[in-house]
Amino acid sequence: MTLATDKGAKAPNADKGAKAPNADKGAKAPNADKGAKAPNADKGAKVPNTDKTPNTEELVRRAEALVPLLRERAAETEALRRVPEASMALLHEQGLLKYYQPKRYGGFELDWGTHFRIGRVIAHGCPSTAWIAAVVGAHTCYVGRFPKEAQDEVWADGPDVLISTGSVQKTGTVKKVPGGYQLSGGWGFASGVDHAQWGRVEGRKEGDKEVTQFLFPRADFSIDDVWHVAGMKGTGTKDIVLNDAFVPEHRALPMARFTGAMPPGAEANQHYIYQTEFRPFSGSSLLGPILGTAEAAFADYAAMTSERIGAIFGNKVADNAAVQIRVSESSAELAAAALLAENVYVMLNTRGKAREPFTEAERASAMRDRAFIMKLCRQSCERLVTMMGAQGLFDTNPVQRAFRDLHAMATQFGVNWDLNMPPYGRLALGLPSGAR
């Protein structure tokens, strides 16, 4: 379809622009059939070997190989308001959810930042799927910090487990009962919950200010489908509803124990991600999908704009100096965001591997940089989509979808501007930063 405003312009769903960063040219994606099929059902599909324990580079190659297929399914994922079963099956099959899972339960125990690289790549195909892979997939590390008895239960039936977290206590109540806790009510924003085998929520006991984390199996909760939103539609971020669910003591972990150094799970798991203090790590899980989504939007814009002819004057849009300037500006923002993200992960890994506490300046700068990365990526995409005119209005335009998705991701507290910028400002002005 040609838009009336752009003579000869390609339809907004032209998909040849976005490519995964540093994609291995030899990597081949599964031969996607338009109908969702189970993994290995596509004849001729070529995916990397999964027989041996992979390192980060191998997992990134596997993610790159899936990008074309996930890109074809991006519109379907939005329409379903959850990741398709076939895409989830591929994530499990390719080991793209096991990067922080303890080895004793079939995982890989890789260094922090692996999920950033996986999520960044997958976002070039589908931002919602990248969110599940990088943000929800990282919850295996969270479980690895719980007591070993809880871990044994979570992975009792096998290694392919997704743990969905309801991060906001809406109507939920927590009561102390003999041997554990009784939970009832709703917890919001549980991404990927349709595919989860286990749930996790954070809540306060009645009369207690301290937050505690609770783990429970799928049989203990129902799902309230409230996820009718403008962006990140495919994450299926619905509500977890519990009805007098019993959670034993070993599946309840106070937040201070969870985020502090040497939590209960450290006795069973020796990798630093289960042993170091954790608060500065948690907010960084969002950065891969954020950066990858903005990079894909840039690639799509460049591919479509390079061929656009202006409807009024018949000029080639790419020859316009103002367009060139704005493209360059968006590119610089993405380059800056990537460097900031790299610095964040270097700092986290340096302290984590040494099992050293973070300084107040490091905590504050990590919060500042996460929020600034989000701002840079959102600005980069917003500038591009507003230059597309009427073409930028269509739901089928991948740049428009990225624009909506980035605005949705910006609401997450780990990258929220107003929450994460003040601590460094306070520190620079000689005040207590309050950085976490």
RODO-2510 file (C-alpha; in nm, 4 decimals, decimal comma):
residues 436
     n   res          X          Y          Z
     1     m     0,0000     0,0000     0,0000
     2     t     0,1262     0,3501    -0,0857
     3     l     0,0386     0,6366     0,1455
     4     a    -0,1172     0,9414    -0,0146
     5     t     0,1310     1,1685     0,1613
     6     d     0,4414     0,9983     0,0209
     7     k     0,4512     0,9204    -0,3473
     8     g     0,6178     0,5861    -0,3920
     9     a     0,6638     0,5341    -0,0197
    10     k     0,6754     0,1757     0,0962
    11     a     0,4141     0,0478     0,3373
    12     p     0,4985     0,1053     0,7048
    13     n     0,5411    -0,2670     0,7682
    14     a     0,8432    -0,2880     0,5438
    15     d     1,0704    -0,5022     0,7555
    16     k     1,4052    -0,5043     0,5878
    17     g     1,5661    -0,2351     0,7998
    18     a     1,6170    -0,3787     1,1465
    19     k     1,9086    -0,6076     1,2092
    20     a     2,0428    -0,7405     1,5337
    21     p     2,3576    -0,5640     1,6579
    22     n     2,6756    -0,7443     1,5569
    23     a     2,4685    -1,0195     1,4029
    24     d     2,6689    -1,3193     1,2887
    25     k     2,6208    -1,3256     0,9147
    26     g     2,6339    -1,7016     0,9188
    27     a     2,3546    -1,7355     1,1723
    28     k     2,0387    -1,8702     1,0177
    29     a     1,6934    -1,8199     1,1589
    30     p     1,4296    -2,0900     1,1692
    31     n     1,2316    -2,1059     0,8472
    32     a     0,9206    -1,9341     0,9773
    33     d     0,5800    -2,0492     0,8681
    34     k     0,3216    -1,7742     0,9120
    35     g     0,1156    -2,0038     1,1256
    36     a     0,2645    -2,0669     1,4701
    37     k     0,4296    -2,4076     1,4782
    38     a     0,6027    -2,5948     1,7514
    39     p     0,9851    -2,5782     1,7589
    40     n     1,1534    -2,7985     1,4988
    41     a     0,8235    -2,8204     1,3115
    42     d     0,9495    -2,5858     1,0394
    43     k     1,1208    -2,7901     0,7729
    44     g     1,4632    -2,6616     0,6964
    45     a     1,4871    -2,4662     1,0223
    46     k     1,8481    -2,4259     1,1278
    47     v     1,9219    -2,3374     1,4863
    48     p     2,2458    -2,3643     1,6813
    49     n     2,3381    -2,6822     1,8622
    50     t     2,2067    -2,6883     2,2196
    51     d     2,3714    -3,0092     2,3377
    52     k     2,6495    -2,8550     2,5445
    53     t     2,6502    -2,5814     2,8059
    54     p     2,6777    -2,2524     2,6154
    55     n     2,8628    -1,9362     2,7023
    56     t     2,7249    -1,5851     2,6558
    57     e     2,8518    -1,5552     2,2981
    58     e     2,6736    -1,8757     2,1984
    59     l     2,3462    -1,7610     2,3513
    60     v     2,3738    -1,4301     2,1671
    61     r     2,4239    -1,6195     1,8395
    62     r     2,1141    -1,8258     1,9135
    63     a     1,9175    -1,5084     1,9828
    64     e     2,0375    -1,3522     1,6576
    65     a     1,9203    -1,6583     1,4652
    66     l     1,5664    -1,6114     1,5974
    67     v     1,5309    -1,2412     1,5139
    68     p     1,3757    -1,2767     1,1638
    69     l     1,1150    -1,5229     1,2895
    70     l     1,0293    -1,3146     1,5961
    71     r     1,0031    -1,0089     1,3738
    72     e     0,7457    -1,1858     1,1583
    73     r     0,5500    -1,2679     1,4726
    74     a     0,5695    -0,9204     1,6294
    75     a     0,2255    -0,8110     1,5079
    76     e     0,0749    -1,1433     1,6166
    77     t     0,2357    -1,1016     1,9578
    78     e     0,0730    -0,7597     1,9957
    79     a    -0,2646    -0,8942     1,8867
    80     l    -0,2465    -1,1856     2,1311
    81     r    -0,1279    -0,9539     2,4103
    82     r     0,1202    -1,2233     2,5084
    83     v     0,4133    -1,4036     2,3505
    84     p     0,2905    -1,6890     2,1259
    85     e     0,3370    -2,0421     2,2578
    86     a     0,5655    -2,1256     1,9659
    87     s     0,7971    -1,8336     2,0470
    88     m     0,8107    -1,9276     2,4153
    89     a     0,8930    -2,2848     2,3184
    90     l     1,1852    -2,1575     2,1093
    91     l     1,3195    -1,9488     2,3977
    92     h     1,3184    -2,2575     2,6181
    93     e     1,4577    -2,4851     2,3476
    94     q     1,7459    -2,2511     2,2734
    95     g     1,8325    -2,2078     2,6425
    96     l     1,7597    -1,8349     2,6289
    97     l     1,5921    -1,8355     2,9709
    98     k     1,8569    -2,0339     3,1629
    99     y     2,1486    -1,7911     3,1647
   100     y     2,1227    -1,7182     3,5411
   101     q     1,9666    -2,0487     3,6441
   102     p     2,1848    -2,2446     3,8881
   103     k     2,3829    -2,5243     3,7225
   104     r     2,2518    -2,7778     3,9705
   105     y     1,9092    -2,7291     3,8063
   106     g     2,0213    -2,7378     3,4449
   107     g     2,1157    -2,3721     3,4083
   108     f     2,4296    -2,1940     3,2933
   109     e     2,5244    -1,9522     3,5796
   110     l     2,6628    -1,6883     3,3429
   111     d     2,7897    -1,3445     3,4406
   112     w     2,5497    -1,0551     3,4881
   113     g     2,4906    -0,8735     3,1606
   114     t     2,4170    -1,1851     2,9562
   115     h     2,0484    -1,0968     2,9678
   116     f     2,1310    -0,7447     2,8467
   117     r     2,2956    -0,8820     2,5343
   118     i     2,0207    -1,1374     2,4696
   119     g     1,7436    -0,8846     2,5239
   120     r     1,9132    -0,6243     2,3073
   121     v     1,9323    -0,8672     2,0166
   122     i     1,5821    -1,0130     2,0503
   123     a     1,4297    -0,6633     2,0665
   124     h     1,5326    -0,6206     1,7022
   125     g     1,2717    -0,8840     1,6294
   126     c     1,0089    -0,8228     1,8983
   127     p     1,0400    -0,5925     2,2018
   128     s     0,7745    -0,7821     2,4003
   129     t     0,9527    -1,1138     2,3502
   130     a     1,2795    -0,9446     2,4483
   131     w     1,1166    -0,8283     2,7731
   132     i     1,0164    -1,1826     2,8608
   133     a     1,3610    -1,3175     2,7719
   134     a     1,5673    -1,0516     2,9515
   135     v     1,3510    -0,9273     3,2380
   136     v     1,1337    -1,2248     3,3314
   137     g     1,4042    -1,4745     3,2358
   138     a     1,6393    -1,3111     3,4873
   139     h     1,4090    -1,4151     3,7719
   140     t     1,5915    -1,7488     3,7835
   141     c     1,8698    -1,5533     3,9552
   142     y     1,6181    -1,4260     4,2093
   143     v     1,5095    -1,7809     4,2921
   144     g     1,8756    -1,8790     4,3196
   145     r     1,8989    -1,6489     4,6215
   146     f     1,6126    -1,8266     4,8036
   147     p     1,6792    -2,1218     5,0380
   148     k     1,7797    -2,4425     4,8598
   149     e     1,4542    -2,6107     4,9633
   150     a     1,2591    -2,3511     4,7659
   151     q     1,4887    -2,3915     4,4650
   152     d     1,4417    -2,7698     4,4750
   153     e     1,0664    -2,7203     4,4503
   154     v     1,0778    -2,4650     4,1685
   155     w     1,2854    -2,6930     3,9448
   156     a     1,1527    -3,0259     4,0708
   157     d     0,9838    -3,1072     3,7394
   158     g     1,2660    -2,9988     3,5109
   159     p     1,4803    -2,7025     3,4055
   160     d     1,2353    -2,5239     3,1742
   161     v     1,0600    -2,2970     3,4219
   162     l     0,9419    -1,9383     3,3887
   163     i     0,8901    -1,7379     3,7084
   164     s     0,6547    -1,4398     3,6749
   165     t     0,6618    -1,1609     3,9315
   166     g     0,3690    -0,9499     4,0479
   167     s     0,5658    -0,6452     4,1581
   168     v     0,2822    -0,4242     4,2841
   169     q     0,0684    -0,5198     4,5837
   170     k    -0,2732    -0,3942     4,4726
   171     t    -0,5392    -0,5613     4,6852
   172     g    -0,3134    -0,8336     4,8201
   173     t    -0,2937    -0,9187     5,1882
   174     v    -0,0325    -1,1210     5,3750
   175     k    -0,1044    -1,2941     5,7051
   176     k     0,1359    -1,4870     5,9242
   177     v     0,0052    -1,8363     5,9958
   178     p     0,1645    -2,1439     6,1547
   179     g     0,4461    -2,2676     5,9329
   180     g     0,4318    -1,9810     5,6843
   181     y     0,2045    -1,7180     5,5353
   182     q    -0,1412    -1,6890     5,3841
   183     l    -0,1756    -1,4656     5,0784
   184     s    -0,4957    -1,3337     4,9224
   185     g    -0,5844    -1,0675     4,6676
   186     g    -0,4215    -0,9200     4,3616
   187     w    -0,0661    -0,8308     4,2609
   188     g    -0,0086    -0,6358     3,9423
   189     f     0,2334    -0,6240     3,6500
   190     a     0,3221    -0,9929     3,6226
   191     s     0,4827    -1,0070     3,2777
   192     g     0,4687    -1,3424     3,1001
   193     v     0,2323    -1,4874     3,3589
   194     d     0,0383    -1,6890     3,0995
   195     h     0,3512    -1,8989     3,0439
   196     a     0,4703    -1,9162     3,4052
   197     q     0,5060    -2,2352     3,6075
   198     w     0,5756    -2,0352     3,9259
   199     g     0,4761    -1,6962     4,0601
   200     r     0,6539    -1,4512     4,2844
   201     v     0,5126    -1,1465     4,4602
   202     e     0,6366    -0,8863     4,7033
   203     g     0,4201    -0,7864     4,9958
   204     r     0,4047    -0,6601     5,3500
   205     k     0,2604    -0,8579     5,6366
   206     e    -0,0194    -0,6881     5,8234
   207     g     0,1315    -0,4350     6,0624
   208     d     0,4821    -0,4784     5,9172
   209     k     0,6765    -0,2221     5,7134
   210     e     0,9276    -0,4725     5,5774
   211     v     0,8672    -0,6147     5,2303
   212     t     0,8942    -0,9926     5,1873
   213     q     0,9150    -1,1979     4,8686
   214     f     0,6938    -1,5047     4,8272
   215     l     0,7186    -1,7958     4,5824
   216     f     0,4278    -2,0240     4,4867
   217     p     0,3399    -2,2736     4,2094
   218     r     0,1005    -2,2086     3,9226
   219     a    -0,1730    -2,4171     4,0850
   220     d    -0,1947    -2,1608     4,3672
   221     f    -0,2959    -1,8567     4,1625
   222     s    -0,5298    -1,7371     3,8914
   223     i    -0,4786    -1,4634     3,6316
   224     d    -0,6787    -1,1436     3,5944
   225     d    -0,6466    -1,0196     3,2360
   226     v    -0,6162    -0,6438     3,2801
   227     w    -0,3432    -0,5871     3,0189
   228     h    -0,5176    -0,3582     2,7678
   229     v    -0,2480    -0,1005     2,7041
   230     a    -0,0827     0,1207     2,4424
   231     g     0,2675    -0,0271     2,4480
   232     m     0,4493    -0,3531     2,5236
   233     k     0,1182    -0,5230     2,4572
   234     g     0,2763    -0,8610     2,3901
   235     t     0,4300    -0,8985     2,7352
   236     g     0,1012    -1,0235     2,8797
   237     t     0,1642    -0,8238     3,1959
   238     k    -0,1493    -0,9282     3,3805
   239     d    -0,2400    -0,9595     3,7497
   240     i    -0,1701    -1,2543     3,9781
   241     v    -0,4664    -1,3355     4,2032
   242     l    -0,4250    -1,5501     4,5156
   243     n    -0,7046    -1,6909     4,7284
   244     d    -0,5833    -1,7934     5,0744
   245     a    -0,2690    -1,9462     4,9230
   246     f    -0,0319    -2,0969     5,1775
   247     v     0,3373    -2,0127     5,1345
   248     p     0,5734    -2,2043     5,3659
   249     e     0,8559    -2,0283     5,5486
   250     h     1,1279    -2,1520     5,3126
   251     r     0,9513    -1,9839     5,0185
   252     a     0,9335    -1,6467     5,1946
   253     l     1,2389    -1,4221     5,1882
   254     p     1,2541    -1,0754     5,3486
   255     m     1,3712    -0,8140     5,1010
   256     a     1,6672    -0,7157     5,3181
   257     r     1,7936    -1,0761     5,3106
   258     f     1,7256    -1,1049     4,9384
   259     t     1,9123    -0,7901     4,8371
   260     g     2,1889    -0,8195     5,0948
   261     a     2,5160    -1,0058     5,0535
   262     m     2,5147    -1,3826     5,1167
   263     p     2,1399    -1,4536     5,1094
   264     p     2,0178    -1,8075     5,1955
   265     g     2,0755    -1,9368     4,8419
   266     a     2,4444    -1,8456     4,8565
   267     e     2,5125    -2,1618     5,0536
   268     a     2,4008    -2,3773     4,7612
   269     n     2,5150    -2,1625     4,4679
   270     q     2,8688    -2,0350     4,4478
   271     h     2,8481    -1,7916     4,1549
   272     y     2,8752    -1,4269     4,2567
   273     i     2,5261    -1,3377     4,1235
   274     y     2,3766    -1,5392     4,4104
   275     q     2,6183    -1,4072     4,6747
   276     t     2,6832    -1,0365     4,6192
   277     e     2,4564    -0,7582     4,7408
   278     f     2,1902    -0,7304     4,4746
   279     r     1,9982    -0,4033     4,4838
   280     p     2,2120    -0,2213     4,2223
   281     f     2,1806    -0,5200     3,9858
   282     s     1,8029    -0,5494     3,9641
   283     g     1,7167    -0,2288     3,7776
   284     s     1,9631    -0,3048     3,4975
   285     s     1,7548    -0,5943     3,3626
   286     l     1,5502    -0,3502     3,1534
   287     l     1,8347    -0,2031     2,9515
   288     g     1,8694    -0,4705     2,6824
   289     p     1,5096    -0,4512     2,5557
   290     i     1,5184    -0,0702     2,5780
   291     l     1,8361    -0,0234     2,3759
   292     g     1,7530    -0,2967     2,1247
   293     t     1,4060    -0,1542     2,0597
   294     a     1,5479     0,1921     1,9905
   295     e     1,8209     0,0497     1,7658
   296     a     1,5650    -0,1466     1,5646
   297     a     1,3505     0,1657     1,5249
   298     f     1,6528     0,3545     1,3918
   299     a     1,7328     0,0790     1,1414
   300     d     1,3713     0,0620     1,0240
   301     y     1,3473     0,4382     0,9859
   302     a     1,6696     0,4543     0,7872
   303     a     1,5611     0,1718     0,5559
   304     m     1,2205     0,3249     0,4831
   305     t     1,3384     0,6852     0,4565
   306     s     1,6197     0,6037     0,2164
   307     e     1,3519     0,5201    -0,0436
   308     r     1,0879     0,7838     0,0363
   309     i     0,9888     1,0481    -0,2178
   310     g     0,8194     1,3639    -0,0908
   311     a     0,4582     1,3912    -0,2098
   312     i     0,4518     1,7692    -0,2556
   313     f     0,7831     1,8493    -0,4236
   314     g     0,8809     1,5019    -0,5436
   315     n     1,2201     1,5263    -0,3787
   316     k     1,4057     1,2397    -0,2195
   317     v     1,3548     1,2721     0,1572
   318     a     1,7014     1,1342     0,2330
   319     d     1,8594     1,4308     0,0522
   320     n     1,7077     1,6759     0,3019
   321     a     1,9796     1,8176     0,5278
   322     a     1,7359     1,8600     0,8182
   323     v     1,6507     1,4908     0,7989
   324     q     2,0190     1,3990     0,7894
   325     i     2,0895     1,6113     1,0976
   326     r     1,8099     1,4500     1,2981
   327     v     1,9142     1,1005     1,1918
   328     s     2,2675     1,1766     1,3032
   329     e     2,1406     1,3091     1,6366
   330     s     1,9352     0,9953     1,7025
   331     s     2,2340     0,7798     1,6109
   332     a     2,4551     0,9684     1,8574
   333     e     2,1997     0,9180     2,1336
   334     l     2,1989     0,5435     2,0749
   335     a     2,5790     0,5300     2,0724
   336     a     2,5885     0,7213     2,4005
   337     a     2,3236     0,4954     2,5536
   338     a     2,5215     0,1860     2,4555
   339     l     2,8391     0,3205     2,6166
   340     l     2,6544     0,4105     2,9360
   341     a     2,5026     0,0624     2,9515
   342     e     2,8431    -0,0972     2,9048
   343     n     2,9812     0,1109     3,1911
   344     v     2,6941     0,0064     3,4177
   345     y     2,7610    -0,3635     3,3588
   346     v     3,1374    -0,3258     3,3999
   347     m     3,0802    -0,1641     3,7390
   348     l     2,8276    -0,4282     3,8471
   349     n     3,0487    -0,7186     3,7456
   350     t     3,3639    -0,5679     3,8962
   351     r     3,2035    -0,5258     4,2377
   352     g     3,0040    -0,8467     4,2131
   353     k     3,2969    -1,0732     4,1296
   354     a     3,4993    -0,9201     4,4114
   355     r     3,2002    -0,9574     4,6481
   356     e     3,2601    -0,5958     4,7447
   357     p     2,9963    -0,3476     4,8620
   358     f     2,8962    -0,0681     4,6270
   359     t     2,9877     0,2868     4,7153
   360     e     2,7163     0,5483     4,7482
   361     a     2,8461     0,7166     4,4330
   362     e     2,8253     0,3891     4,2388
   363     r     2,4672     0,3293     4,3489
   364     a     2,3636     0,6829     4,2593
   365     s     2,5406     0,6806     3,9231
   366     a     2,3853     0,3443     3,8295
   367     m     2,0382     0,4845     3,8972
   368     r     2,1178     0,8038     3,7042
   369     d     2,2622     0,6187     3,4064
   370     r     1,9692     0,3750     3,3773
   371     a     1,7252     0,6645     3,3612
   372     f     1,9422     0,8566     3,1165
   373     i     1,9745     0,5527     2,8876
   374     m     1,5967     0,5323     2,8832
   375     k     1,5687     0,9019     2,7991
   376     l     1,8232     0,8809     2,5179
   377     c     1,6525     0,5802     2,3599
   378     r     1,3060     0,7283     2,3841
   379     q     1,4217     1,0640     2,2406
   380     s     1,6000     0,8900     1,9558
   381     c     1,2876     0,7034     1,8498
   382     e     1,0457     0,9915     1,9112
   383     r     1,2479     1,2204     1,6863
   384     l     1,2367     0,9650     1,4052
   385     v     0,8695     0,8766     1,4246
   386     t     0,7647     1,2419     1,4242
   387     m     0,9576     1,2928     1,0970
   388     m     0,7553     1,0199     0,9270
   389     g     0,4411     1,2289     0,8942
   390     a     0,1205     1,0332     0,8411
   391     q     0,3267     0,7232     0,7773
   392     g     0,4213     0,7254     1,1437
   393     l     0,0595     0,6889     1,2539
   394     f     0,0012     0,3355     1,1317
   395     d     0,0046     0,0416     1,3726
   396     t     0,1802    -0,1609     1,1030
   397     n     0,4772     0,0748     1,1113
   398     p     0,7528    -0,0879     1,3224
   399     v     0,8916     0,2545     1,4199
   400     q     0,5527     0,3529     1,5592
   401     r     0,5347     0,0265     1,7550
   402     a     0,8826     0,0882     1,8944
   403     f     0,7766     0,4415     1,9929
   404     r     0,4801     0,3051     2,1900
   405     d     0,6882     0,0282     2,3439
   406     l     0,9622     0,2645     2,4585
   407     h     0,7113     0,4945     2,6233
   408     a     0,5661     0,1936     2,8041
   409     m     0,9093     0,0761     2,9196
   410     a     0,9875     0,4252     3,0507
   411     t     0,7166     0,3855     3,3148
   412     q     0,9064     0,1014     3,4866
   413     f     1,0454     0,2230     3,8179
   414     g     1,3980     0,0967     3,7422
   415     v     1,4359     0,3578     3,4671
   416     n     1,1780     0,6163     3,5757
   417     w     1,3294     0,9645     3,5423
   418     d     1,1801     1,1245     3,8517
   419     l     1,2705     0,8307     4,0767
   420     n     1,6234     0,7617     3,9563
   421     m     1,7775     1,1014     3,8813
   422     p     1,7497     1,2821     4,2204
   423     p     1,9912     1,0567     4,4205
   424     y     2,2969     1,1595     4,2194
   425     g     2,1896     1,5234     4,2287
   426     r     2,1581     1,5087     4,6056
   427     l     2,4972     1,3431     4,6353
   428     a     2,6643     1,6052     4,4132
   429     l     2,5122     1,8785     4,6314
   430     g     2,6462     1,7307     4,9508
   431     l     2,3192     1,5770     5,0686
   432     p     2,2429     1,2151     5,1637
   433     s     2,1655     1,0526     4,8287
   434     g     1,9236     0,7818     4,9386
   435     a     2,0602     0,5749     4,6488
   436     r     1,9748     0,2044     4,6555
***
